[in-house]
Amino acid sequence: MAISIIVARDVLAHLGSERILDVRRPDEFAQGHIPGARNVTVTPHEEDPGHTAFIAGVEAACPRKDEPLIVYCRSGVRSAAAAKILSHAGYEDILDYSGSWLDWTSDPSRPIER
């Protein structure tokens, strides 16, 4: 299973693919997100040992484990954790947008969905 770090232009190339996963909390997602992103919150291990709820949510949103899956959060910390969890869950091509929401919103020409 591969985890690759990507940048905003790579995300732009995948807009509309339904393979963009926002792992922030629902309230953060509601304030704005990358167009077409699906929200499945990654929670701390103490709250969800084994991350079973997170994995189940991702599998429901993106069942194909052999296609590229982009993950992002606010600053890159939660997306890195989510990428590792997804790798262990059998996802084969994980693209971690490490700049995440802070990077996305730094350029006003990038689209935002609310």
Backbone as ProteinMPNN parsed JSONL, in Angstrom:
{"seq_chain_A": "MAISIIVARDVLAHLGSERILDVRRPDEFAQGHIPGARNVTVTPHEEDPGHTAFIAGVEAACPRKDEPLIVYCRSGVRSAAAAKILSHAGYEDILDYSGSWLDWTSDPSRPIER", "coords_chain_A": {"N_chain_A": [[0.838, -1.166, 0.0], [0.557, 2.179, -0.857], [1.44, 5.428, 0.231], [1.256, 8.641, -0.815], [2.493, 11.973, -0.892], [0.775, 14.854, -1.807], [0.112, 17.907, -3.678], [-1.757, 21.03, -4.019], [-2.357, 21.398, -6.811], [-2.516, 18.783, -7.687], [-4.775, 17.901, -6.353], [-6.681, 19.547, -7.551], [-6.776, 18.369, -10.061], [-8.256, 16.131, -9.521], [-10.793, 16.947, -8.848], [-14.265, 16.43, -8.548], [-14.131, 13.705, -8.687], [-15.154, 12.16, -6.667], [-13.509, 10.941, -4.865], [-12.276, 12.247, -2.842], [-11.489, 12.853, 0.411], [-12.462, 14.379, 3.314], [-11.268, 14.648, 6.457], [-11.887, 16.108, 8.681], [-13.754, 17.434, 11.53], [-17.394, 17.398, 11.524], [-18.451, 20.032, 11.922], [-16.35, 21.659, 11.076], [-16.159, 20.891, 8.401], [-18.666, 21.78, 7.47], [-18.296, 24.511, 7.414], [-16.913, 24.961, 5.132], [-15.425, 23.323, 2.33], [-13.393, 21.285, 0.125], [-14.66, 21.107, -3.138], [-16.973, 18.523, -3.734], [-15.893, 16.815, -1.885], [-16.04, 14.195, 0.539], [-17.156, 13.791, 3.847], [-15.663, 12.185, 6.439], [-14.993, 11.74, 9.61], [-11.915, 11.493, 11.273], [-11.167, 10.144, 14.332], [-9.566, 10.538, 17.555], [-7.491, 7.851, 18.755], [-8.093, 7.03, 21.351], [-10.791, 7.524, 21.555], [-11.902, 5.897, 19.638], [-10.918, 3.015, 19.563], [-8.842, 1.153, 17.464], [-9.962, 2.414, 15.34], [-12.386, 1.719, 14.138], [-14.925, 2.861, 13.536], [-14.211, 5.003, 11.886], [-12.949, 3.654, 9.711], [-15.112, 2.099, 8.806], [-16.833, 4.159, 7.983], [-15.346, 5.288, 5.878], [-15.181, 3.095, 4.149], [-17.871, 2.869, 3.466], [-18.281, 5.281, 2.09], [-16.292, 5.258, 0.115], [-15.87, 2.562, -1.3], [-14.139, 1.143, -3.064], [-10.973, -0.081, -2.897], [-8.792, -0.06, -4.498], [-8.485, 2.194, -5.999], [-7.256, 5.582, -6.405], [-7.24, 7.601, -3.46], [-7.813, 10.606, -2.014], [-6.832, 12.309, 0.889], [-7.492, 14.839, 3.301], [-7.201, 17.426, 5.818], [-7.336, 19.933, 8.282], [-4.727, 21.007, 8.721], [-2.912, 19.038, 8.037], [-2.118, 17.165, 9.919], [-4.13, 15.368, 10.925], [-4.803, 14.222, 8.471], [-2.497, 12.828, 7.783], [-2.473, 10.886, 9.797], [-4.879, 9.604, 9.165], [-4.242, 8.611, 6.622], [-2.351, 6.627, 7.247], [-3.947, 4.878, 8.759], [-5.805, 4.104, 6.805], [-4.119, 2.847, 5.0], [-3.364, 0.593, 6.481], [-5.852, -0.56, 6.521], [-6.136, -1.569, 4.039], [-6.36, 0.07, 1.772], [-5.017, 0.982, -1.309], [-3.813, 3.103, -2.761], [-3.128, 5.889, -1.547], [-3.454, 9.319, -1.299], [-2.076, 11.882, 0.268], [-2.957, 15.03, 0.992], [-1.015, 17.1, 2.193], [-0.781, 19.822, 2.753], [-3.334, 20.568, 3.125], [-6.467, 22.022, 4.293], [-5.671, 24.594, 5.133], [-3.704, 25.287, 3.26], [-5.213, 25.036, 0.901], [-7.129, 27.111, 1.124], [-5.498, 29.295, 1.014], [-5.188, 30.305, -1.486], [-7.213, 32.299, -3.26], [-8.369, 31.651, -5.699], [-9.025, 29.017, -5.769], [-11.681, 26.683, -5.715], [-14.41, 26.559, -3.346], [-16.697, 24.708, -1.493], [-19.783, 24.939, 0.211]], "CA_chain_A": [[0.0, 0.0, 0.0], [1.394, 3.362, -0.996], [0.96, 6.74, 0.644], [2.001, 9.685, -1.504], [2.182, 13.354, -0.519], [0.419, 15.615, -2.997], [-0.076, 19.355, -3.52], [-3.064, 21.526, -4.47], [-2.622, 21.167, -8.246], [-2.911, 17.38, -7.823], [-6.17, 17.839, -5.895], [-7.484, 20.175, -8.607], [-6.921, 17.403, -11.144], [-9.192, 15.094, -9.088], [-12.101, 17.5, -8.477], [-15.375, 15.74, -9.172], [-13.897, 12.262, -8.763], [-15.777, 11.524, -5.508], [-12.474, 10.196, -4.152], [-11.622, 13.212, -1.96], [-12.003, 12.596, 1.751], [-12.183, 15.399, 4.328], [-11.315, 13.924, 7.733], [-12.146, 17.049, 9.779], [-15.04, 17.313, 12.221], [-18.518, 17.9, 10.711], [-18.607, 21.491, 12.001], [-15.317, 22.245, 10.219], [-16.577, 20.582, 7.035], [-19.815, 22.627, 7.142], [-17.831, 25.877, 7.184], [-16.356, 25.0, 3.783], [-14.598, 22.164, 1.997], [-13.046, 21.117, -1.283], [-15.863, 20.65, -3.835], [-17.145, 17.093, -3.948], [-15.298, 16.017, -0.81], [-16.915, 13.479, 1.464], [-16.681, 14.001, 5.211], [-15.607, 11.073, 7.378], [-14.112, 12.258, 10.648], [-10.99, 10.591, 11.971], [-11.19, 10.482, 15.757], [-8.395, 10.031, 18.289], [-7.512, 6.419, 19.066], [-8.737, 6.814, 22.65], [-12.236, 7.581, 21.358], [-12.306, 4.838, 18.707], [-9.816, 2.056, 19.473], [-8.85, 0.432, 16.2], [-10.541, 3.291, 14.311], [-13.399, 0.95, 13.412], [-15.969, 3.745, 13.012], [-13.617, 5.735, 10.767], [-12.772, 2.734, 8.586], [-16.449, 1.769, 8.287], [-17.318, 5.333, 7.27], [-14.62, 5.409, 4.608], [-15.596, 1.991, 3.28], [-19.207, 3.193, 2.953], [-18.159, 6.401, 1.156], [-15.346, 4.92, -0.955], [-15.631, 1.129, -1.117], [-13.059, 0.598, -3.899], [-9.683, 0.117, -2.237], [-7.73, -0.08, -5.498], [-8.457, 3.473, -6.712], [-6.663, 6.657, -5.606], [-8.086, 8.23, -2.461], [-7.176, 11.805, -1.464], [-7.261, 12.674, 2.241], [-7.01, 16.128, 3.798], [-7.814, 17.889, 7.066], [-7.104, 21.376, 8.404], [-3.317, 21.383, 8.592], [-2.095, 17.91, 7.604], [-1.849, 16.206, 10.999], [-5.144, 14.307, 10.891], [-4.764, 13.507, 7.193], [-1.378, 11.879, 7.862], [-2.942, 9.768, 10.623], [-5.897, 8.901, 8.387], [-3.571, 7.879, 5.553], [-1.769, 5.414, 7.836], [-5.049, 3.988, 9.115], [-6.355, 3.569, 5.558], [-3.136, 1.915, 4.462], [-3.519, -0.649, 7.246], [-7.17, -1.114, 6.205], [-6.087, -2.17, 2.71], [-6.428, 1.008, 0.65], [-3.764, 0.772, -2.027], [-3.246, 4.304, -3.375], [-3.584, 6.99, -0.703], [-2.816, 10.582, -1.635], [-2.21, 12.767, 1.428], [-2.785, 16.452, 0.694], [-0.444, 17.509, 3.477], [-1.054, 21.24, 2.988], [-4.712, 20.505, 3.579], [-7.375, 23.154, 4.169], [-4.949, 25.874, 5.26], [-3.083, 25.557, 1.964], [-6.273, 25.206, -0.104], [-7.758, 28.425, 1.256], [-4.506, 30.367, 0.855], [-5.309, 30.801, -2.853], [-8.639, 32.59, -3.449], [-8.896, 31.137, -6.969], [-9.449, 27.624, -5.596], [-13.101, 26.623, -5.361], [-14.831, 26.119, -2.015], [-18.107, 24.328, -1.409], [-20.353, 25.079, 1.565]], "C_chain_A": [[0.893, 1.243, 0.0], [0.678, 4.595, -0.471], [1.857, 7.756, -0.032], [1.55, 11.04, -0.983], [1.895, 14.111, -1.809], [0.228, 17.088, -2.645], [-1.408, 19.759, -4.162], [-3.33, 21.242, -5.944], [-3.025, 19.721, -8.504], [-4.371, 17.2, -7.407], [-7.081, 18.428, -6.973], [-7.742, 19.206, -9.756], [-7.94, 16.316, -10.808], [-10.571, 15.635, -8.708], [-13.199, 16.775, -9.247], [-15.227, 14.232, -9.224], [-14.588, 11.476, -7.66], [-14.787, 10.669, -4.713], [-11.653, 11.144, -3.286], [-12.292, 13.099, -0.6], [-11.522, 13.659, 2.721], [-12.342, 14.725, 5.682], [-11.491, 14.846, 8.937], [-13.483, 16.743, 10.433], [-16.164, 17.861, 11.328], [-18.694, 19.415, 10.767], [-17.562, 22.203, 11.15], [-15.704, 22.079, 8.752], [-17.696, 21.522, 6.592], [-19.406, 24.068, 6.859], [-17.229, 26.047, 5.794], [-15.439, 23.815, 3.569], [-14.288, 22.15, 0.505], [-14.272, 20.545, -1.993], [-15.862, 19.14, -4.09], [-16.582, 16.212, -2.846], [-16.374, 15.362, 0.033], [-16.312, 13.62, 2.855], [-16.807, 12.719, 6.037], [-14.551, 11.457, 8.403], [-13.208, 11.176, 11.215], [-10.946, 11.063, 13.419], [-9.939, 9.942, 16.437], [-8.587, 8.563, 18.683], [-8.235, 6.132, 20.383], [-10.263, 6.784, 22.515], [-12.746, 6.448, 20.479], [-11.144, 3.857, 18.558], [-9.939, 1.221, 18.195], [-9.43, 1.218, 15.052], [-11.621, 2.595, 13.49], [-14.489, 1.836, 12.818], [-15.447, 4.517, 11.803], [-13.499, 4.833, 9.535], [-14.119, 2.366, 7.969], [-17.03, 2.934, 7.495], [-16.648, 5.515, 5.922], [-15.048, 4.308, 3.647], [-16.981, 2.221, 2.702], [-19.132, 4.288, 1.884], [-17.331, 6.038, -0.079], [-14.984, 3.44, -0.858], [-14.472, 0.543, -1.931], [-11.711, 0.926, -3.278], [-8.516, 0.182, -3.217], [-7.643, 1.216, -6.304], [-7.85, 4.547, -5.821], [-7.684, 7.298, -4.676], [-7.304, 9.385, -1.848], [-7.726, 12.055, -0.067], [-6.682, 14.042, 2.595], [-7.754, 16.471, 5.081], [-7.631, 19.406, 7.127], [-5.66, 21.729, 8.085], [-2.396, 20.242, 8.17], [-1.829, 16.865, 8.667], [-2.843, 15.043, 10.952], [-5.127, 13.548, 9.569], [-3.622, 12.495, 7.168], [-1.784, 10.657, 8.684], [-3.959, 8.934, 9.847], [-5.267, 8.069, 7.282], [-2.97, 6.577, 6.078], [-2.848, 4.401, 8.183], [-5.606, 3.316, 7.856], [-5.406, 2.587, 4.892], [-3.246, 0.558, 5.163], [-4.854, -1.334, 6.958], [-7.24, -1.666, 4.782], [-6.254, -1.23, 1.532], [-5.049, 1.064, 0.006], [-3.077, 2.034, -2.535], [-3.781, 5.538, -2.645], [-2.758, 8.225, -1.014], [-3.087, 11.568, -0.508], [-1.907, 14.197, 0.996], [-2.314, 17.089, 1.992], [-0.637, 19.0, 3.772], [-2.461, 21.457, 3.502], [-5.464, 21.828, 3.435], [-6.66, 24.5, 4.265], [-4.28, 26.252, 3.943], [-4.154, 25.846, 0.914], [-6.851, 26.61, -0.068], [-6.773, 29.583, 1.136], [-4.536, 30.975, -0.553], [-6.786, 31.033, -3.149], [-9.211, 32.084, -4.773], [-9.361, 29.685, -6.857], [-10.893, 27.584, -5.124], [-13.35, 26.065, -3.956], [-16.329, 25.819, -2.083], [-18.572, 24.471, 0.022], [-21.664, 24.333, 1.637]], "O_chain_A": [[1.855, 1.335, 0.762], [-0.518, 4.785, -0.691], [3.074, 7.74, 0.151], [0.376, 11.236, -0.669], [2.653, 14.03, -2.776], [0.189, 17.462, -1.473], [-2.093, 18.935, -4.768], [-4.452, 20.872, -6.292], [-3.788, 19.448, -9.43], [-5.112, 16.44, -8.03], [-8.135, 17.865, -7.271], [-8.817, 19.226, -10.355], [-8.441, 15.645, -11.71], [-11.434, 14.864, -8.289], [-13.075, 16.536, -10.448], [-16.103, 13.544, -9.749], [-14.611, 10.246, -7.706], [-15.194, 9.773, -3.973], [-10.479, 10.889, -3.02], [-13.51, 13.233, -0.479], [-10.32, 13.824, 2.927], [-13.437, 14.277, 6.023], [-11.274, 14.432, 10.076], [-14.246, 15.903, 9.955], [-15.908, 18.702, 10.466], [-19.052, 20.027, 9.761], [-17.853, 23.244, 10.561], [-15.59, 23.015, 7.96], [-17.68, 22.011, 5.462], [-20.106, 24.775, 6.133], [-17.057, 27.175, 5.331], [-14.763, 23.356, 4.49], [-14.86, 22.917, -0.27], [-14.87, 19.588, -1.499], [-14.891, 18.57, -4.588], [-16.771, 14.995, -2.866], [-17.466, 15.9, 0.216], [-15.093, 13.574, 3.016], [-17.909, 12.237, 6.298], [-13.359, 11.493, 8.097], [-13.661, 10.093, 11.585], [-10.716, 12.241, 13.692], [-9.322, 8.996, 15.947], [-9.708, 8.108, 18.913], [-8.91, 5.111, 20.515], [-10.942, 6.097, 23.277], [-13.916, 6.078, 20.573], [-10.458, 3.865, 17.536], [-10.995, 0.663, 17.894], [-9.404, 0.76, 13.909], [-11.758, 2.846, 12.293], [-14.936, 1.585, 11.699], [-16.157, 4.67, 10.809], [-13.909, 5.219, 8.44], [-14.251, 2.325, 6.746], [-17.651, 2.728, 6.452], [-17.303, 5.858, 4.937], [-15.254, 4.564, 2.461], [-17.251, 1.818, 1.571], [-19.845, 4.224, 0.882], [-17.643, 6.469, -1.189], [-13.901, 3.101, -0.381], [-13.883, -0.458, -1.522], [-11.354, 2.097, -3.152], [-7.382, 0.447, -2.819], [-6.808, 1.324, -7.203], [-7.921, 4.438, -4.597], [-8.838, 7.512, -5.049], [-6.257, 9.175, -1.236], [-8.939, 12.02, 0.144], [-5.547, 14.364, 2.244], [-8.793, 15.888, 5.391], [-7.764, 20.084, 6.108], [-5.39, 22.627, 7.287], [-1.204, 20.468, 7.964], [-1.356, 15.774, 8.347], [-2.446, 13.878, 10.939], [-5.408, 12.35, 9.546], [-3.766, 11.417, 6.592], [-1.476, 9.525, 8.312], [-3.906, 7.705, 9.868], [-5.702, 6.946, 7.025], [-3.07, 5.539, 5.424], [-2.689, 3.206, 7.933], [-5.848, 2.109, 7.843], [-5.841, 1.606, 4.289], [-3.223, -0.489, 4.516], [-4.98, -2.547, 7.13], [-8.281, -2.173, 4.363], [-6.286, -1.687, 0.39], [-4.036, 1.18, 0.696], [-1.86, 2.029, -2.723], [-4.76, 6.149, -3.073], [-1.528, 8.189, -0.998], [-4.215, 12.038, -0.351], [-0.769, 14.54, 0.678], [-3.122, 17.56, 2.792], [-0.653, 19.394, 4.938], [-2.736, 22.415, 4.225], [-5.146, 22.646, 2.572], [-7.01, 25.441, 3.553], [-4.293, 27.42, 3.556], [-4.022, 26.785, 0.13], [-7.041, 27.232, -1.113], [-7.185, 30.743, 1.154], [-3.968, 32.044, -0.779], [-7.544, 30.072, -3.278], [-10.429, 32.089, -4.95], [-10.025, 29.18, -7.763], [-11.29, 28.351, -4.246], [-12.604, 25.222, -3.458], [-17.11, 26.579, -2.655], [-17.828, 24.155, 0.951], [-22.31, 24.32, 2.685]]}, "name": "protein", "num_of_chains": 1, "seq": "MAISIIVARDVLAHLGSERILDVRRPDEFAQGHIPGARNVTVTPHEEDPGHTAFIAGVEAACPRKDEPLIVYCRSGVRSAAAAKILSHAGYEDILDYSGSWLDWTSDPSRPIER"}
